[in-house]
Amino acid sequence: MSLTRLNAVSYLNTKPLVYALEEHLLVHNFQLIYDVPSICAQQIKKGNADAGVIPSIEYARSDAPYAIVPDIAIASNGPVNSIFLFHTVPVEHIKTVALDTSSRTSVALTHIILREKYHLRFTPIDHPPVLDRMLSIADAALVIGDPALECTDRPEPHLDLGEEWTDMTGLPFVYAFWAGHHNRLDASDVHILIEAKKIGLTALTDIAAVYARTHRGSSTFYEAYLRDHLQYAFGLEEQKGLKAFYERAYQYDLIDAVPELHFF
């Protein structure tokens, strides 16, 4: 039997979704391949993976419609603590922004928040997530995921884009979810992914402790991030927040159309 290839994001925020698969706490037929969000989306588009954790903006940009695994998302409802826009000038004076090339959803979110909430237009500069270098060439810098977690004690002022979105809309923000081409996952695959999430959410202490062994923060800090700043549900409120994101992305010419949500 051939393996079902899943591209998973290499960040800590995805660990609760894959922990049970990695630890073989469930019987499954998945081959897990890890990368940053933007590359995960490319791999699915090219057919190199059957499904994966994709940035939510990529669902709207796919030529062929994707299906979404139900009940699972990486989301926040308030401060997310890992999507930061650092700035060296007052926000109202930002004219250039260095954008982390790892994620396209957060890039789109930056455009939306700066344009709608702060009435700014800026020149974007794509750049790897090295904050000092980014701030040396731009007024502000977007850093996401694990690199952002390592920057929480930086002296520069910053916007938490999860907090900014919820303050602006009153809704959760959905950063990513499991998705892939139709018919690439069957009902059993979907069930296993949902069960894996349930198990992962009971193991946040262990996940944080393992992560802390190779990173500068404490296990308490990483557990608080997973437990207090992230949400993994994909219910009606999360879907409402996702649709609001797509509507704004369309309004600001970041996507060509507002997609319908289709689930496996």
Secondary structure as UniProt FT lines:
FT   STRAND          4..9
FT   HELIX           12..14
FT   HELIX           15..22
FT   TURN            23..24
FT   STRAND          30..35
FT   HELIX           37..45
FT   TURN            46..47
FT   STRAND          51..55
FT   HELIX           56..61
FT   STRAND          66..68
FT   TURN            70..71
FT   STRAND          74..76
FT   STRAND          83..87
FT   HELIX           91..93
FT   STRAND          96..100
FT   TURN            101..102
FT   HELIX           104..116
FT   TURN            117..118
FT   STRAND          123..127
FT   HELIX           131..137
FT   STRAND          140..144
FT   HELIX           145..149
FT   TURN            150..153
FT   STRAND          158..160
FT   HELIX           161..169
FT   STRAND          173..181
FT   TURN            182..183
FT   HELIX           187..201
FT   HELIX           204..212
FT   TURN            213..214
FT   HELIX           219..224
FT   HELIX           225..229
FT   HELIX           236..251
FT   TURN            252..253
//
